[in-house]
Amino acid sequence: MSSLFISPLAGFIAAGFALIPIGAAAGWRWVRKRRLRLVHAGAIVFVAAESLAGIACPLTVWEGWLRGEAPGDSGFIGRWVGRLLYWDFSASAFAALYVALALLAVMLWRWVPPDQSAR
């Protein structure tokens, strides 16, 4: 697998934080889809709860296992992209970041409210 692979869950969460406010400003209707917004908010709340409980994300563990890579097995570009994506902070710093992002998801829910329909 490519060293540039980003977890689909991490990509979905990150893209949501960028695309929801941009889409609201641009008038994109899909950013107000209730199911999409529930999945987005639920995903970051799940990640925050995992980090507060001290549990490693199963997707991250599974990804490393499937790759069969030891840290540092990537090439030059993969190593630099890894440094951008995977920071060397304490678990409590990540927990605080994830909780802050979960709160941001709740605030986005208020700032860009989803449609009342379930679609």
N, C-alpha and C positions, 0 to 999 in steps of 0.2 A: 504494500500500500504506500501511497505517497506520503512523504513527511509533511506535506502541506495540508493534509487532511484536517479539517476542523470538525469537531463533533457536531452532528446535525442539530442537537438540542442547543448547544452554545450558539451556533449560527442563527437559529430561529429566535432565540432570546435577544441576541445582540441586534439582529435585523429589526425585530419588533420595536426596540427602543428608539431606533432611528426612523423607521418607516411610519410608525403611528403618528407622531407629530408632523412629519413632513407630509404624509398623506392627508391629514386633517386640513393642513394649510392649503394643499393643492386640490382639495375637494374629492379625493379618492374615496368612494363609498365602501370599498372592501375593508378599509381600516376600522370601520365601525361594525363589522360583523361580530355579533355577540360570541359565537362559538370560538372564533379565532382569538378574540380578546380573552376569553375564559382560559383557553389553552395556554396563551402567552403568560397571563398573570399566574396561573396555576404552576407553570413550569418554573418560574423564578421563585415562587413561594416554596416549591418543593426543594429546589437547590439550596435556598436559604435555610430551610428546616434541616436538611441533611448536614449542612456545614455547622449549624448550631449543635447538632447531635454528635458531631465528630465522625460522621460517616463519609467515606470516600464515595464519590458519585459512581454508581455501578457502570454507567456508560463509559466513563474514563478508564476504569479498571478493565473493563471488557475490551475497549479499544487497544490498550497497551498489550493485553494478552493476545489479541488477534494479530497484532503487528509482530509480536515476538521480538520486539526491539528493546534493547537496553537504552537508558537515557544517553543521548549523545551519538546515537547511531545514524543521525541524519547528516546530509551533506551541508555545504556552506550556506545555501539559501534556506534550507530547512532549519538549520541551527539558528539563524537570525530571525526567521519567522517564529520559531519556538520561543525565542527570548521576548518577542513582542507579545505573544499569546499566553505564555506560561511564566508568570512572575514568581520570583523566589521570596515570597512573604510568608509570615507565620499563618497558621490555620485560623487564628483569631482575627487577623487582618482580612482574610478572605471572608470569614463569617460576617464581619462588619460590612464589607462591600456588598455581599449578597443580600443582607438585610436592607441596606440602603437601596439596592436595586429593586427589591420587593416593594419597598415603600414608594419608589418611583413608579412602579407598575400600578399601584393603587392610585397615585396622583394622576397618572395618565388616564385612568378609568374615569376620574372626575373631570379632567380637562378636555378629554376627547371621549365623551360617553358613547358606548356602543348603542346600536339600534335596539329597540325593545324586543324585536322578533328574535327567535333562536337561530335564524339562518345567518 
